[in-house]
Amino acid sequence: MLDTLTSDIEQAYAIPMQKDPAWEQKNKEIFSLYSQVSAHKGM
């Protein structure tokens, strides 16, 4: 379920595959959500 959510977030918000501090700064809320979901994916 979380795998699907992370994929959906990646596609909807064009999250870069490589770390991009400029994108992260511009999209703080989206990046925060994505990071939290990704961190819990393996649990």
The first five atom37 places (N, CA, C, CB, O) and aatype in JSON, in Angstrom:
{
  "aatype": [12, 10, 3, 16, 10, 16, 15, 3, 9, 6, 5, 0, 18, 0, 9, 14, 12, 5, 11, 3, 14, 0, 17, 6, 5, 11, 2, 11, 6, 9, 13, 15, 10, 18, 15, 5, 19, 15, 0, 8, 11, 7, 12],
  "atom_mask": [
    [1, 1, 1, 1, 1],
    [1, 1, 1, 1, 1],
    [1, 1, 1, 1, 1],
    [1, 1, 1, 1, 1],
    [1, 1, 1, 1, 1],
    [1, 1, 1, 1, 1],
    [1, 1, 1, 1, 1],
    [1, 1, 1, 1, 1],
    [1, 1, 1, 1, 1],
    [1, 1, 1, 1, 1],
    [1, 1, 1, 1, 1],
    [1, 1, 1, 1, 1],
    [1, 1, 1, 1, 1],
    [1, 1, 1, 1, 1],
    [1, 1, 1, 1, 1],
    [1, 1, 1, 1, 1],
    [1, 1, 1, 1, 1],
    [1, 1, 1, 1, 1],
    [1, 1, 1, 1, 1],
    [1, 1, 1, 1, 1],
    [1, 1, 1, 1, 1],
    [1, 1, 1, 1, 1],
    [1, 1, 1, 1, 1],
    [1, 1, 1, 1, 1],
    [1, 1, 1, 1, 1],
    [1, 1, 1, 1, 1],
    [1, 1, 1, 1, 1],
    [1, 1, 1, 1, 1],
    [1, 1, 1, 1, 1],
    [1, 1, 1, 1, 1],
    [1, 1, 1, 1, 1],
    [1, 1, 1, 1, 1],
    [1, 1, 1, 1, 1],
    [1, 1, 1, 1, 1],
    [1, 1, 1, 1, 1],
    [1, 1, 1, 1, 1],
    [1, 1, 1, 1, 1],
    [1, 1, 1, 1, 1],
    [1, 1, 1, 1, 1],
    [1, 1, 1, 1, 1],
    [1, 1, 1, 1, 1],
    [1, 1, 1, 0, 1],
    [1, 1, 1, 1, 1]
  ],
  "atom_positions": [
    [[0.82, -1.19, 0.0], [0.0, 0.0, 0.0], [0.87, 1.27, 0.0], [-0.93, -0.01, 1.21], [0.62, 2.2, -0.76]],
    [[1.89, 1.29, 0.86], [2.76, 2.46, 0.88], [3.6, 2.56, -0.39], [3.67, 2.42, 2.1], [3.96, 3.66, -0.81]],
    [[3.91, 1.41, -1.0], [4.64, 1.44, -2.27], [3.83, 2.17, -3.33], [4.95, 0.0, -2.75], [4.37, 2.98, -4.1]],
    [[2.55, 1.89, -3.37], [1.66, 2.55, -4.32], [1.57, 4.04, -4.03], [0.26, 1.92, -4.29], [1.6, 4.86, -4.95]],
    [[1.47, 4.4, -2.75], [1.38, 5.81, -2.38], [2.64, 6.56, -2.77], [1.12, 5.94, -0.87], [2.56, 7.66, -3.31]],
    [[3.81, 5.99, -2.51], [5.04, 6.68, -2.9], [5.13, 6.85, -4.41], [6.27, 5.92, -2.38], [5.56, 7.9, -4.9]],
    [[4.73, 5.84, -5.15], [4.74, 5.94, -6.62], [3.77, 7.02, -7.09], [4.37, 4.59, -7.26], [4.09, 7.8, -8.0]],
    [[2.6, 7.07, -6.48], [1.62, 8.09, -6.85], [2.15, 9.49, -6.57], [0.3, 7.86, -6.08], [1.98, 10.4, -7.38]],
    [[2.79, 9.66, -5.41], [3.35, 10.97, -5.06], [4.46, 11.34, -6.04], [3.89, 10.96, -3.6], [4.54, 12.48, -6.49]],
    [[5.33, 10.38, -6.37], [6.42, 10.64, -7.32], [5.89, 11.13, -8.65], [7.25, 9.37, -7.52], [6.41, 12.08, -9.23]],
    [[4.85, 10.48, -9.14], [4.29, 10.85, -10.44], [3.53, 12.17, -10.38], [3.37, 9.75, -10.94], [3.68, 13.01, -11.26]],
    [[2.72, 12.34, -9.36], [1.88, 13.54, -9.27], [2.69, 14.82, -9.09], [0.9, 13.4, -8.12], [2.31, 15.87, -9.6]],
    [[3.81, 14.72, -8.37], [4.58, 15.92, -8.05], [5.96, 15.94, -8.71], [4.75, 16.03, -6.56], [6.8, 16.77, -8.37]],
    [[6.19, 15.04, -9.65], [7.45, 15.0, -10.4], [8.66, 15.06, -9.47], [7.52, 16.16, -11.41], [9.56, 15.88, -9.64]],
    [[8.66, 14.17, -8.49], [9.77, 14.11, -7.54], [11.0, 13.59, -8.28], [9.42, 13.2, -6.3], [10.95, 12.55, -8.92]],
    [[12.11, 14.33, -8.18], [13.32, 13.92, -8.9], [13.89, 12.61, -8.35], [14.38, 15.02, -8.83], [13.8, 12.35, -7.15]],
    [[14.48, 11.81, -9.21], [15.06, 10.53, -8.81], [16.32, 10.73, -7.97], [15.38, 9.68, -10.05], [16.6, 9.95, -7.06]],
    [[17.08, 11.77, -8.27], [18.28, 12.08, -7.49], [17.98, 13.25, -6.57], [19.49, 12.41, -8.43], [17.12, 14.08, -6.86]],
    [[18.69, 13.3, -5.46], [18.51, 14.37, -4.48], [18.68, 15.72, -5.17], [19.52, 14.22, -3.31], [19.67, 15.96, -5.87]],
    [[17.71, 16.6, -4.96], [17.72, 17.93, -5.55], [17.32, 18.94, -4.47], [16.77, 18.02, -6.79], [16.13, 19.19, -4.27]],
    [[18.3, 19.52, -3.78], [17.99, 20.45, -2.69], [17.1, 21.63, -3.11], [19.27, 20.99, -2.11], [16.28, 22.09, -2.32]],
    [[17.25, 22.1, -4.33], [16.41, 23.21, -4.8], [14.95, 22.78, -4.88], [16.89, 23.72, -6.17], [14.06, 23.52, -4.46]],
    [[14.69, 21.57, -5.41], [13.32, 21.06, -5.49], [12.77, 20.84, -4.09], [13.28, 19.73, -6.3], [11.62, 21.19, -3.81]],
    [[13.58, 20.27, -3.21], [13.15, 20.01, -1.84], [12.78, 21.31, -1.13], [14.25, 19.27, -1.06], [11.8, 21.35, -0.38]],
    [[13.55, 22.36, -1.35], [13.28, 23.66, -0.73], [11.98, 24.26, -1.24], [14.44, 24.63, -0.99], [11.2, 24.8, -0.47]],
    [[11.75, 24.16, -2.54], [10.53, 24.7, -3.15], [9.28, 23.92, -2.76], [10.66, 24.72, -4.66], [8.18, 24.48, -2.73]],
    [[9.44, 22.65, -2.45], [8.31, 21.74, -2.2], [8.43, 21.09, -0.82], [8.24, 20.66, -3.29], [8.35, 19.87, -0.7]],
    [[8.62, 21.91, 0.2], [8.89, 21.4, 1.54], [7.82, 20.45, 2.06], [9.03, 22.55, 2.5], [8.14, 19.39, 2.59]],
    [[6.56, 20.82, 1.9], [5.47, 19.99, 2.43], [5.38, 18.65, 1.69], [4.12, 20.73, 2.32], [5.22, 17.6, 2.31]],
    [[5.49, 18.7, 0.39], [5.42, 17.47, -0.41], [6.62, 16.58, -0.08], [5.38, 17.8, -1.93], [6.47, 15.37, 0.09]],
    [[7.81, 17.18, 0.0], [9.0, 16.4, 0.3], [8.92, 15.79, 1.7], [10.25, 17.27, 0.17], [9.34, 14.65, 1.9]],
    [[8.38, 16.52, 2.64], [8.22, 16.0, 4.0], [7.29, 14.79, 4.01], [7.68, 17.09, 4.94], [7.6, 13.76, 4.61]],
    [[6.15, 14.91, 3.35], [5.2, 13.8, 3.27], [5.86, 12.59, 2.59], [3.93, 14.22, 2.5], [5.78, 11.47, 3.09]],
    [[6.49, 12.83, 1.48], [7.14, 11.75, 0.73], [8.22, 11.07, 1.57], [7.75, 12.3, -0.57], [8.32, 9.84, 1.57]],
    [[9.01, 11.85, 2.27], [10.07, 11.29, 3.12], [9.5, 10.42, 4.23], [10.92, 12.4, 3.72], [10.03, 9.35, 4.52]],
    [[8.43, 10.89, 4.85], [7.8, 10.13, 5.93], [7.21, 8.82, 5.42], [6.72, 10.96, 6.62], [7.38, 7.78, 6.05]],
    [[6.53, 8.88, 4.3], [5.94, 7.66, 3.73], [7.05, 6.69, 3.33], [5.04, 8.01, 2.5], [6.95, 5.49, 3.58]],
    [[8.09, 7.21, 2.7], [9.2, 6.36, 2.27], [9.89, 5.69, 3.46], [10.22, 7.17, 1.47], [10.28, 4.52, 3.38]],
    [[10.04, 6.42, 4.54], [10.7, 5.88, 5.73], [9.9, 4.73, 6.35], [10.91, 6.97, 6.76], [10.48, 3.81, 6.92]],
    [[8.58, 4.79, 6.24], [7.73, 3.77, 6.83], [7.41, 2.62, 5.88], [6.44, 4.39, 7.31], [6.77, 1.64, 6.26]],
    [[7.85, 2.73, 4.65], [7.57, 1.73, 3.63], [8.1, 0.35, 4.01], [8.15, 2.16, 2.3], [7.45, -0.66, 3.75]],
    [[9.27, 0.29, 4.6], [9.89, -0.98, 4.92], [9.44, -1.59, 6.24], [0.0, 0.0, 0.0], [9.86, -2.7, 6.58]],
    [[8.63, -0.9, 6.97], [8.21, -1.39, 8.3], [7.12, -2.42, 8.21], [7.74, -0.25, 9.15], [6.66, -2.92, 9.24]]
  ]
}
